[in-house]
Amino acid sequence: MSDTRASQPVMRPADAWASGDAYEPYVGRWSRKVAPLFLEWLEIPAERTWLDVGCGTGALCSTILERSAPRAVTGIDRSEAYVAYARGRVGDPRARFEVGDAEALPVETDSCEVAVSGLVLNFVPEPRRMIEEMMRAVQSGGTVAVYVWDYTGGMEMLRRFWDAVIELDRSASPLDEGQRFAICAPGPLERLFRDPGMATVEVRPLEARAHFESFDDFWTPFLGGQGPGASYVMSLEEARRVELREHIRSRLPFRADGSIELSCRAWGARGIDR
């Protein structure tokens, strides 16, 4: 690696969230693996009213409908494209999807019994404000819960990606989600839930596996431009993109059949609103 590249100031590409079709193979499919573990842990009784904050393409909403027998589920997301995607693929009459801000939820106070969020908290400018809004939305004694990736190691797809990026270009270190999102760890998550006054706060790992049929199955979703890693890839000139692709390929643990198996860990946090 040249000294010039190492010393160049990095320009942070904007985190893009504009295509449900591109998001699903990148991260959505792995969220769908973690969501059942999250709901199993929460043990919410049937016939409850749910709110999904930052619903994205509907991965968590779909799992709630399939596994938790809700009375109703409302999904809120800032991305009009993601809301349109969810509306087009979740046809259950118990579900509705609306465009809205996690820090100023377009819902009435005490309007639900469970407020959840998957893989969104760390992307919100003021995470505490989001948690406070979720608390406002739930009735007294209701559940507020989130899950986020373990960016420092447990979400191995992203960890291996950023390690390879930084090996080629140290100036990209500030883009590393493990550095950007210190909130995605047990201590910070527990404090975030306790500070607004929630009771019975608990944080735990949610362990799944990510299986890739081939290197193309691993790499191609990064070309969709959704989220920090893929946004970074698409900000590169073609020659550097190819260099990064081959650098990652050389460091992945391929099985004999060419497939790849990686850890896929998230941190779940939950509290009971007083």
Buried (B, 14 or more C-beta within 10 A) or exposed (E): EEEEEEEEEBEEBEBBBEBBEBBBBBBBBBBBBBBBBBBEBBEBEEEBBBBBBBBBBBBBBBBBBEEBEBEBBBBBBBBEBBBBBBBEEBEBEBBBBBBBBBBEBEBEEEBBBBBBBBBBBBBBEEBBBBBBBBBBBBBEEBBBBBBBBBBBEBBBBBBBBBBBBBBBBBBBBEBBBBEBBEBBBEEBBBEBBEEBEBEEBBBBEBEBEBEBEEBEBBBEBBBBBBBBBBBBBBBBEEEBBEBBBEBBEEEBEBEEEEBBEBBBBBBBBBBBBE
